[in-house]
């Protein structure tokens, strides 16, 4: 996924919030504003180019000095992105950089 295309998509309001994502965000106290901030300023840390129906990626960003992960998919044909989920990563599953998955 090309981050500049994703940023353009967000800035132009071509974003679809999946029901699951919104439910989980509410449970976790994560705002749409925080998710958009990660999408615009965060770093792609994993690409899932084989995901269906569209390729997706895991982004890491920081809001209020806290790490935040966002999973987003992108339809290059229509120029729309789809928010799959957002969560606050922990050091049980990620190294202290919040980018590297811990091997179990």
N, CA, C and O atoms as a printed pandas DataFrame, in Angstrom:
     atom_number atom_name residue_name chain_id  residue_number  x_coord  y_coord  z_coord
0              1         N          UNK        A               1    0.849   -1.175    0.000
1              2        CA          UNK        A               1    0.000    0.000    0.000
2              3         C          UNK        A               1    0.897    1.241    0.000
3              4         O          UNK        A               1    1.876    1.316    0.742
4              5         N          UNK        A               2    0.553    2.184   -0.821
5              6        CA          UNK        A               2    1.331    3.415   -0.917
6              7         C          UNK        A               2    0.713    4.451    0.018
7              8         O          UNK        A               2   -0.448    4.833   -0.126
8              9         N          UNK        A               3    1.519    4.891    0.974
9             10        CA          UNK        A               3    1.008    5.774    2.020
10            11         C          UNK        A               3    0.493    7.097    1.461
11            12         O          UNK        A               3   -0.505    7.621    1.953
12            13         N          UNK        A               4    1.151    7.643    0.447
13            14        CA          UNK        A               4    0.702    8.929   -0.101
14            15         C          UNK        A               4   -0.695    8.815   -0.716
15            16         O          UNK        A               4   -1.479    9.760   -0.631
16            17         N          UNK        A               5   -1.015    7.680   -1.332
17            18        CA          UNK        A               5   -2.370    7.475   -1.871
18            19         C          UNK        A               5   -3.390    7.396   -0.742
19            20         O          UNK        A               5   -4.490    7.942   -0.836
20            21         N          UNK        A               6   -3.007    6.714    0.316
21            22        CA          UNK        A               6   -3.886    6.601    1.476
22            23         C          UNK        A               6   -4.147    7.979    2.092
23            24         O          UNK        A               6   -5.283    8.305    2.434
24            25         N          UNK        A               7   -3.104    8.771    2.229
25            26        CA          UNK        A               7   -3.256   10.116    2.794
26            27         C          UNK        A               7   -4.197   10.960    1.943
27            28         O          UNK        A               7   -5.052   11.672    2.471
28            29         N          UNK        A               8   -4.038   10.878    0.627
29            30        CA          UNK        A               8   -4.909   11.627   -0.279
30            31         C          UNK        A               8   -6.360   11.187   -0.111
31            32         O          UNK        A               8   -7.274   12.013   -0.100
32            33         N          UNK        A               9   -6.557    9.895    0.016
33            34        CA          UNK        A               9   -7.902    9.346    0.208
34            35         C          UNK        A               9   -8.544    9.903    1.479
35            36         O          UNK        A               9   -9.706   10.308    1.469
36            37         N          UNK        A              10   -7.787    9.920    2.560
37            38        CA          UNK        A              10   -8.306   10.419    3.841
38            39         C          UNK        A              10   -8.632   11.908    3.736
39            40         O          UNK        A              10   -9.697   12.349    4.169
40            41         N          UNK        A              11   -7.712   12.673    3.160
41            42        CA          UNK        A              11   -7.919   14.116    3.041
42            43         C          UNK        A              11   -9.130   14.458    2.185
43            44         O          UNK        A              11   -9.740   15.513    2.362
44            45         N          UNK        A              12   -9.483   13.568    1.253
45            46        CA          UNK        A              12  -10.636   13.809    0.388
46            47         C          UNK        A              12  -11.915   13.143    0.893
47            48         O          UNK        A              12  -12.925   13.113    0.191
48            49         N          UNK        A              13  -11.865   12.611    2.109
49            50        CA          UNK        A              13  -13.061   12.068    2.735
50            51         C          UNK        A              13  -13.546   10.752    2.165
51            52         O          UNK        A              13  -14.706   10.389    2.360
52            53         N          UNK        A              14  -12.688   10.033    1.468
53            54        CA          UNK        A              14  -13.088    8.743    0.894
54            55         C          UNK        A              14  -12.726    7.625    1.884
55            56         O          UNK        A              14  -11.834    6.813    1.639
56            57         N          UNK        A              15  -13.442    7.617    2.993
57            58        CA          UNK        A              15  -13.169    6.682    4.072
58            59         C          UNK        A              15  -14.475    6.017    4.497
59            60         O          UNK        A              15  -15.486    6.684    4.719
60            61         N          UNK        A              16  -14.433    4.713    4.603
61            62        CA          UNK        A              16  -15.602    3.929    5.018
62            63         C          UNK        A              16  -15.257    3.256    6.340
63            64         O          UNK        A              16  -14.265    2.535    6.451
64            65         N          UNK        A              17  -16.093    3.506    7.331
65            66        CA          UNK        A              17  -15.878    2.950    8.667
66            67         C          UNK        A              17  -16.659    1.653    8.783
67            68         O          UNK        A              17  -17.890    1.674    8.776
68            69         N          UNK        A              18  -15.972    0.531    8.889
69            70        CA          UNK        A              18  -16.640   -0.750    9.051
70            71         C          UNK        A              18  -17.316   -0.809   10.420
71            72         O          UNK        A              18  -16.788   -0.291   11.404
72            73         N          UNK        A              19  -18.470   -1.436   10.474
73            74        CA          UNK        A              19  -19.234   -1.517   11.718
74            75         C          UNK        A              19  -18.385   -2.110   12.853
75            76         O          UNK        A              19  -18.376   -1.591   13.969
76            77         N          UNK        A              20  -17.681   -3.192   12.553
77            78        CA          UNK        A              20  -16.817   -3.832   13.554
78            79         C          UNK        A              20  -15.802   -2.832   14.103
79            80         O          UNK        A              20  -15.573   -2.774   15.311
80            81         N          UNK        A              21  -15.201   -2.052   13.220
81            82        CA          UNK        A              21  -14.192   -1.069   13.643
82            83         C          UNK        A              21  -14.808   -0.051   14.595
83            84         O          UNK        A              21  -14.236    0.246   15.643
84            85         N          UNK        A              22  -15.965    0.481   14.238
85            86        CA          UNK        A              22  -16.616    1.481   15.090
86            87         C          UNK        A              22  -16.998    0.912   16.444
87            88         O          UNK        A              22  -16.850    1.579   17.467
88            89         N          UNK        A              23  -17.494   -0.329   16.454
89            90        CA          UNK        A              23  -17.855   -0.956   17.729
90            91         C          UNK        A              23  -16.628   -1.130   18.616
91            92         O          UNK        A              23  -16.664   -0.809   19.804
92            93         N          UNK        A              24  -15.537   -1.641   18.035
93            94        CA          UNK        A              24  -14.313   -1.859   18.804
94            95         C          UNK        A              24  -13.707   -0.533   19.263
95            96         O          UNK        A              24  -13.204   -0.431   20.382
96            97         N          UNK        A              25  -13.755    0.482   18.399
97            98        CA          UNK        A              25  -13.228    1.797   18.766
98            99         C          UNK        A              25  -13.990    2.353   19.961
99           100         O          UNK        A              25  -13.383    2.912   20.875
100          101         N          UNK        A              26  -15.308    2.209   19.965
101          102        CA          UNK        A              26  -16.103    2.684   21.101
102          103         C          UNK        A              26  -15.705    1.947   22.376
103          104         O          UNK        A              26  -15.504    2.567   23.420
104          105         N          UNK        A              27  -15.592    0.609   22.289
105          106        CA          UNK        A              27  -15.206   -0.194   23.453
106          107         C          UNK        A              27  -13.836    0.231   23.992
107          108         O          UNK        A              27  -13.606    0.229   25.201
108          109         N          UNK        A              28  -12.935    0.594   23.080
109          110        CA          UNK        A              28  -11.548    0.886   23.444
110          111         C          UNK        A              28  -11.282    2.371   23.683
111          112         O          UNK        A              28  -10.155    2.753   24.000
112          113         N          UNK        A              29  -12.299    3.203   23.535
113          114        CA          UNK        A              29  -12.128    4.634   23.755
114          115         C          UNK        A              29  -11.251    5.310   22.718
115          116         O          UNK        A              29  -10.462    6.197   23.043
116          117         N          UNK        A              30  -11.393    4.887   21.469
117          118        CA          UNK        A              30  -10.587    5.435   20.369
118          119         C          UNK        A              30  -11.504    6.261   19.469
119          120         O          UNK        A              30  -12.544    5.776   19.022
120          121         N          UNK        A              31  -11.121    7.490   19.210
121          122        CA          UNK        A              31  -11.949    8.384   18.396
122          123         C          UNK        A              31  -11.621    8.267   16.906
123          124         O          UNK        A              31  -10.546    7.807   16.522
124          125         N          UNK        A              32  -12.570    8.693   16.086
125          126        CA          UNK        A              32  -12.325    8.751   14.636
126          127         C          UNK        A              32  -11.180    9.718   14.343
127          128         O          UNK        A              32  -10.360    9.482   13.456
128          129         N          UNK        A              33  -11.140   10.801   15.100
129          130        CA          UNK        A              33  -10.077   11.790   14.912
130          131         C          UNK        A              33   -8.708   11.146   15.126
131          132         O          UNK        A              33   -7.785   11.395   14.351
132          133         N          UNK        A              34   -8.565   10.329   16.158
133          134        CA          UNK        A              34   -7.295    9.665   16.441
134          135         C          UNK        A              34   -6.916    8.718   15.302
135          136         O          UNK        A              34   -5.755    8.659   14.899
136          137         N          UNK        A              35   -7.894    7.983   14.790
137          138        CA          UNK        A              35   -7.634    7.053   13.685
138          139         C          UNK        A              35   -7.181    7.819   12.448
139          140         O          UNK        A              35   -6.219    7.426   11.787
140          141         N          UNK        A              36   -7.869    8.910   12.135
141          142        CA          UNK        A              36   -7.480    9.714   10.972
142          143         C          UNK        A              36   -6.071   10.274   11.145
143          144         O          UNK        A              36   -5.306   10.342   10.183
144          145         N          UNK        A              37   -5.729   10.673   12.364
145          146        CA          UNK        A              37   -4.385   11.191   12.637
146          147         C          UNK        A              37   -3.332   10.125   12.331
147          148         O          UNK        A              37   -2.295   10.425   11.739
148          149         N          UNK        A              38   -3.596    8.893   12.730
149          150        CA          UNK        A              38   -2.662    7.799   12.446
150          151         C          UNK        A              38   -2.574    7.566   10.943
151          152         O          UNK        A              38   -1.481    7.369   10.412
152          153         N          UNK        A              39   -3.704    7.587   10.257
153          154        CA          UNK        A              39   -3.698    7.360    8.813
154          155         C          UNK        A              39   -2.927    8.446    8.067
155          156         O          UNK        A              39   -2.256    8.167    7.073
156          157         N          UNK        A              40   -3.024    9.666    8.542
157          158        CA          UNK        A              40   -2.339   10.776    7.878
158          159         C          UNK        A              40   -0.863   10.879    8.244
159          160         O          UNK        A              40   -0.035   11.227    7.403
160          161         N          UNK        A              41   -0.531   10.574    9.505
161          162        CA          UNK        A              41    0.831   10.836    9.980
162          163         C          UNK        A              41    1.589    9.603   10.450
163          164         O          UNK        A              41    2.777    9.684   10.761
164          165         N          UNK        A              42    0.915    8.471   10.504
165          166        CA          UNK        A              42    1.548    7.261   11.012
166          167         C          UNK        A              42    2.463    6.597    9.986
167          168         O          UNK        A              42    2.704    7.109    8.893
168          169         N          UNK        A              43    2.949    5.451   10.389
169          170        CA          UNK        A              43    3.903    4.690    9.591
170          171         C          UNK        A              43    3.309    3.314    9.289
171          172         O          UNK        A              43    2.779    2.650   10.180
172          173         N          UNK        A              44    3.401    2.897    8.042
173          174        CA          UNK        A              44    2.977    1.546    7.693
174          175         C          UNK        A              44    4.044    0.593    8.216
175          176         O          UNK        A              44    5.211    0.680    7.834
176          177         N          UNK        A              45    3.628   -0.324    9.102
177          178        CA          UNK        A              45    4.598   -1.252    9.683
178          179         C          UNK        A              45    4.430   -2.671    9.147
179          180         O          UNK        A              45    5.348   -3.484    9.257
180          181         N          UNK        A              46    3.278   -2.977    8.574
181          182        CA          UNK        A              46    3.061   -4.275    7.933
182          183         C          UNK        A              46    2.125   -4.072    6.752
183          184         O          UNK        A              46    1.130   -3.352    6.844
184          185         N          UNK        A              47    2.461   -4.722    5.635
185          186        CA          UNK        A              47    1.599   -4.720    4.459
186          187         C          UNK        A              47    1.016   -6.107    4.276
187          188         O          UNK        A              47    1.718   -7.108    4.419
188          189         N          UNK        A              48   -0.259   -6.164    3.961
189          190        CA          UNK        A              48   -0.936   -7.430    3.701
190          191         C          UNK        A              48   -1.473   -7.376    2.264
191          192         O          UNK        A              48   -2.677   -7.253    2.039
192          193         N          UNK        A              49   -0.574   -7.469    1.328
193          194        CA          UNK        A              49   -0.923   -7.278   -0.088
194          195         C          UNK        A              49   -1.845   -8.355   -0.637
195          196         O          UNK        A              49   -2.505   -8.137   -1.653
196          197         N          UNK        A              50   -1.905   -9.521    0.017
197          198        CA          UNK        A              50   -2.760  -10.610   -0.462
198          199         C          UNK        A              50   -4.140  -10.620    0.185
199          200         O          UNK        A              50   -4.949  -11.495   -0.124
200          201         N          UNK        A              51   -4.431   -9.672    1.073
201          202        CA          UNK        A              51   -5.751   -9.627    1.708
202          203         C          UNK        A              51   -6.837   -9.425    0.665
203          204         O          UNK        A              51   -6.619   -8.787   -0.366
204          205         N          UNK        A              52   -8.000   -9.974    0.946
205          206        CA          UNK        A              52   -9.152   -9.861    0.060
206          207         C          UNK        A              52  -10.291   -9.194    0.827
207          208         O          UNK        A              52  -10.400   -9.434    2.029
208          209         N          UNK        A              53  -11.122   -8.398    0.233
209          210        CA          UNK        A              53  -11.141   -8.120   -1.195
210          211         C          UNK        A              53  -10.113   -7.078   -1.648
211          212         O          UNK        A              53   -9.898   -6.904   -2.848
212          213         N          UNK        A              54   -9.475   -6.385   -0.694
213          214        CA          UNK        A              54   -8.486   -5.364   -1.055
214          215         C          UNK        A              54   -7.241   -5.530   -0.192
215          216         O          UNK        A              54   -7.325   -6.018    0.934
216          217         N          UNK        A              55   -6.099   -5.129   -0.712
217          218        CA          UNK        A              55   -4.880   -5.149    0.121
218          219         C          UNK        A              55   -5.081   -4.267    1.350
219          220         O          UNK        A              55   -5.819   -3.283    1.311
220          221         N          UNK        A              56   -4.413   -4.639    2.437
221          222        CA          UNK        A              56   -4.541   -3.850    3.658
222          223         C          UNK        A              56   -3.172   -3.649    4.286
223          224         O          UNK        A              56   -2.170   -4.203    3.832
224          225         N          UNK        A              57   -3.153   -2.844    5.343
225          226        CA          UNK        A              57   -1.900   -2.538    6.026
226          227         C          UNK        A              57   -2.180   -2.227    7.488
227          228         O          UNK        A              57   -3.282   -1.834    7.868
228          229         N          UNK        A              58   -1.144   -2.416    8.289
229          230        CA          UNK        A              58   -1.163   -2.047    9.704
230          231         C          UNK        A              58   -0.306   -0.800    9.858
231          232         O          UNK        A              58    0.860   -0.786    9.464
232          233         N          UNK        A              59   -0.885    0.237   10.429
233          234        CA          UNK        A              59   -0.157    1.478   10.661
234          235         C          UNK        A              59    0.030    1.708   12.148
235          236         O          UNK        A              59   -0.816    1.338   12.962
236          237         N          UNK        A              60    1.143    2.321   12.485
237          238        CA          UNK        A              60    1.430    2.748   13.853
238          239         C          UNK        A              60    1.510    4.259   13.865
239          240         O          UNK        A              60    2.194    4.870   13.045
240          241         N          UNK        A              61    0.804    4.845   14.801
241          242        CA          UNK        A              61    0.884    6.284   15.010
242          243         C          UNK        A              61    0.794    6.573   16.489
243          244         O          UNK        A              61    0.607    5.670   17.304
244          245         N          UNK        A              62    0.927    7.829   16.824
245          246        CA          UNK        A              62    0.894    8.250   18.230
246          247         C          UNK        A              62   -0.156    9.334   18.400
247          248         O          UNK        A              62   -0.196   10.304   17.643
248          249         N          UNK        A              63   -1.006    9.156   19.407
249          250        CA          UNK        A              63   -1.984   10.172   19.765
250          251         C          UNK        A              63   -1.933   10.324   21.278
251          252         O          UNK        A              63   -1.963    9.338   22.015
252          253         N          UNK        A              64   -1.855   11.561   21.729
253          254        CA          UNK        A              64   -1.746   11.841   23.170
254          255         C          UNK        A              64   -0.603   11.057   23.808
255          256         O          UNK        A              64   -0.724   10.551   24.923
256          257         N          UNK        A              65    0.502   10.969   23.083
257          258        CA          UNK        A              65    1.708   10.258   23.542
258          259         C          UNK        A              65    1.474    8.772   23.780
259          260         O          UNK        A              65    2.219    8.142   24.531
260          261         N          UNK        A              66    0.453    8.206   23.152
261          262        CA          UNK        A              66    0.149    6.781   23.266
262          263         C          UNK        A              66    0.193    6.154   21.874
263          264         O          UNK        A              66   -0.256    6.765   20.904
264          265         N          UNK        A              67    0.735    4.928   21.770
265          266        CA          UNK        A              67    0.753    4.270   20.462
266          267         C          UNK        A              67   -0.646    3.816   20.066
267          268         O          UNK        A              67   -1.460    3.462   20.919
268          269         N          UNK        A              68   -0.914    3.829   18.772
269          270        CA          UNK        A              68   -2.187    3.381   18.249
270          271         C          UNK        A              68   -1.941    2.644   16.942
271          272         O          UNK        A              68   -1.232    3.142   16.068
272          273         N          UNK        A              69   -2.526    1.458   16.808
273          274        CA          UNK        A              69   -2.470    0.691   15.574
274          275         C          UNK        A              69   -3.808    0.820   14.858
275          276         O          UNK        A              69   -4.870    0.799   15.480
276          277         N          UNK        A              70   -3.734    0.954   13.536
277          278        CA          UNK        A              70   -4.923    0.998   12.697
278          279         C          UNK        A              70   -4.712    0.036   11.537
279          280         O          UNK        A              70   -3.669    0.058   10.884
280          281         N          UNK        A              71   -5.708   -0.810   11.285
281          282        CA          UNK        A              71   -5.687   -1.682   10.116
282          283         C          UNK        A              71   -6.667   -1.089    9.110
283          284         O          UNK        A              71   -7.833   -0.843    9.419
284          285         N          UNK        A              72   -6.163   -0.866    7.900
285          286        CA          UNK        A              72   -6.956   -0.236    6.855
286          287         C          UNK        A              72   -6.760   -0.998    5.549
287          288         O          UNK        A              72   -5.665   -1.481    5.260
288          289         N          UNK        A              73   -7.832   -1.101    4.763
289          290        CA          UNK        A              73   -7.705   -1.668    3.427
290          291         C          UNK        A              73   -7.983   -0.561    2.414
291          292         O          UNK        A              73   -8.634    0.438    2.717
292          293         N          UNK        A              74   -7.468   -0.770    1.200
293          294        CA          UNK        A              74   -7.546    0.286    0.190
294          295         C          UNK        A              74   -7.934   -0.309   -1.151
295          296         O          UNK        A              74   -7.290   -1.235   -1.644
296          297         N          UNK        A              75   -8.994    0.233   -1.736
297          298        CA          UNK        A              75   -9.453   -0.159   -3.066
298          299         C          UNK        A              75   -8.879    0.839   -4.070
299          300         O          UNK        A              75   -9.383    1.953   -4.212
300          301         N          UNK        A              76   -7.838    0.432   -4.751
301          302        CA          UNK        A              76   -7.155    1.328   -5.694
302          303         C          UNK        A              76   -8.047    1.696   -6.881
303          304         O          UNK        A              76   -7.862    2.754   -7.484
304          305         N          UNK        A              77   -9.008    0.841   -7.222
305          306        CA          UNK        A              77   -9.882    1.120   -8.365
306          307         C          UNK        A              77  -10.835    2.286   -8.077
307          308         O          UNK        A              77  -11.075    3.125   -8.945
308          309         N          UNK        A              78  -11.367    2.332   -6.872
309          310        CA          UNK        A              78  -12.335    3.384   -6.542
310          311         C          UNK        A              78  -11.717    4.523   -5.740
311          312         O          UNK        A              78  -12.292    5.608   -5.655
312          313         N          UNK        A              79  -10.542    4.280   -5.148
313          314        CA          UNK        A              79   -9.906    5.307   -4.337
314          315         C          UNK        A              79  -10.524    5.449   -2.952
315          316         O          UNK        A              79  -10.425    6.512   -2.340
316          317         N          UNK        A              80  -11.155    4.401   -2.455
317          318        CA          UNK        A              80  -11.750    4.414   -1.111
318          319         C          UNK        A              80  -10.936    3.536   -0.181
319          320         O          UNK        A              80  -10.378    2.519   -0.594
320          321         N          UNK        A              81  -10.875    3.944    1.088
321          322        CA          UNK        A              81  -10.232    3.104    2.099
322          323         C          UNK        A              81  -11.284    2.670    3.104
323          324         O          UNK        A              81  -12.311    3.326    3.280
324          325         N          UNK        A              82  -11.008    1.557    3.756
325          326        CA          UNK        A              82  -11.941    0.939    4.695
326          327         C          UNK        A              82  -11.217    0.682    6.002
327          328         O          UNK        A              82  -10.206   -0.020    6.035
328          329         N          UNK        A              83  -11.733    1.249    7.070
329          330        CA          UNK        A              83  -11.124    1.063    8.382
330          331         C          UNK        A              83  -11.603   -0.288    8.913
331          332         O          UNK        A              83  -12.799   -0.506    9.104
332          333         N          UNK        A              84  -10.652   -1.186    9.147
333          334        CA          UNK        A              84  -10.964   -2.535    9.606
334          335         C          UNK        A              84  -11.014   -2.584   11.137
335          336         O          UNK        A              84  -11.967   -3.112   11.711
336          337         N          UNK        A              85   -9.997   -2.036   11.792
337          338        CA          UNK        A              85   -9.977   -1.997   13.247
338          339         C          UNK        A              85   -8.921   -1.011   13.719
339          340         O          UNK        A              85   -8.067   -0.573   12.947
340          341         N          UNK        A              86   -8.993   -0.674   14.982
341          342        CA          UNK        A              86   -7.999    0.187   15.636
342          343         C          UNK        A              86   -7.868   -0.286   17.073
343          344         O          UNK        A              86   -8.856   -0.625   17.724
344          345         N          UNK        A              87   -6.637   -0.302   17.556
345          346        CA          UNK        A              87   -6.405   -0.760   18.925
346          347         C          UNK        A              87   -5.112   -0.174   19.463
347          348         O          UNK        A              87   -4.260    0.304   18.714
348          349         N          UNK        A              88   -4.992   -0.223   20.775
349          350        CA          UNK        A              88   -3.784    0.239   21.453
350          351         C          UNK        A              88   -2.873   -0.977   21.635
351          352         O          UNK        A              88   -3.212   -1.891   22.387
352          353         N          UNK        A              89   -1.723   -0.998   20.957
353          354        CA          UNK        A              89   -0.841   -2.157   21.057
354          355         C          UNK        A              89   -0.240   -2.282   22.454
355          356         O          UNK        A              89   -0.115   -1.297   23.181
356          357         N          UNK        A              90    0.127   -3.508   22.814
357          358        CA          UNK        A              90    0.744   -3.729   24.119
358          359         C          UNK        A              90    2.074   -4.465   23.937
359          360         O          UNK        A              90    2.363   -5.009   22.872
360          361         N          UNK        A              91    2.863   -4.465   24.993
361          362        CA          UNK        A              91    4.184   -5.093   24.923
362          363         C          UNK        A              91    4.116   -6.605   25.127
363          364         O          UNK        A              91    5.145   -7.281   25.093
364          365         N          UNK        A              92    2.927   -7.133   25.334
365          366        CA          UNK        A              92    2.785   -8.588   25.350
366          367         C          UNK        A              92    2.858   -9.137   23.924
367          368         O          UNK        A              92    3.381  -10.229   23.698
368          369         N          UNK        A              93    2.327   -8.371   22.963
369          370        CA          UNK        A              93    2.281   -8.811   21.576
370          371         C          UNK        A              93    3.309   -8.126   20.679
371          372         O          UNK        A              93    3.635   -8.635   19.607
372          373         N          UNK        A              94    3.825   -6.968   21.117
373          374        CA          UNK        A              94    4.786   -6.198   20.326
374          375         C          UNK        A              94    5.986   -5.820   21.185
375          376         O          UNK        A              94    5.881   -5.678   22.403
376          377         N          UNK        A              95    7.121   -5.662   20.524
377          378        CA          UNK        A              95    8.310   -5.158   21.206
378          379         C          UNK        A              95    8.028   -3.721   21.646
379          380         O          UNK        A              95    6.991   -3.155   21.300
380          381         N          UNK        A              96    8.947   -3.139   22.403
381          382        CA          UNK        A              96    8.724   -1.799   22.952
382          383         C          UNK        A              96    8.635   -0.708   21.888
383          384         O          UNK        A              96    8.192    0.403   22.178
384          385         N          UNK        A              97    9.057   -1.017   20.645
385          386        CA          UNK        A              97    8.911   -0.047   19.555
386          387         C          UNK        A              97    7.503   -0.053   18.967
387          388         O          UNK        A              97    7.170    0.807   18.151
388          389         N          UNK        A              98    6.672   -1.015   19.372
389          390        CA          UNK        A              98    5.301   -1.215   18.914
390          391         C          UNK        A              98    5.203   -1.501   17.421
391          392         O          UNK        A              98    4.120   -1.444   16.840
392          393         N          UNK        A              99    6.353   -1.811   16.800
393          394        CA          UNK        A              99    6.402   -2.144   15.370
394          395         C          UNK        A              99    6.665   -3.618   15.146
395          396         O          UNK        A              99    6.175   -4.203   14.181
396          397         N          UNK        A             100    7.434   -4.216   16.034
397          398        CA          UNK        A             100    7.912   -5.577   15.865
398          399         C          UNK        A             100    7.072   -6.530   16.708
399          400         O          UNK        A             100    6.946   -6.369   17.922
400          401         N          UNK        A             101    6.502   -7.525   16.033
401          402        CA          UNK        A             101    5.705   -8.517   16.755
402          403         C          UNK        A             101    6.624   -9.419   17.571
403          404         O          UNK        A             101    7.712   -9.786   17.127
404          405         N          UNK        A             102    6.175   -9.762   18.749
405          406        CA          UNK        A             102    6.907  -10.719   19.581
406          407         C          UNK        A             102    6.661  -12.122   19.047
407          408         O          UNK        A             102    5.541  -12.464   18.666
408          409         N          UNK        A             103    7.698  -12.919   19.022
409          410        CA          UNK        A             103    7.588  -14.305   18.604
410          411         C          UNK        A             103    7.190  -15.140   19.802
411          412         O          UNK        A             103    7.804  -15.052   20.865
412          413         N          UNK        A             104    6.171  -15.941   19.629
413          414        CA          UNK        A             104    5.705  -16.773   20.752
414          415         C          UNK        A             104    6.178  -18.183   20.580
415          416         O          UNK        A             104    5.890  -19.037   21.419
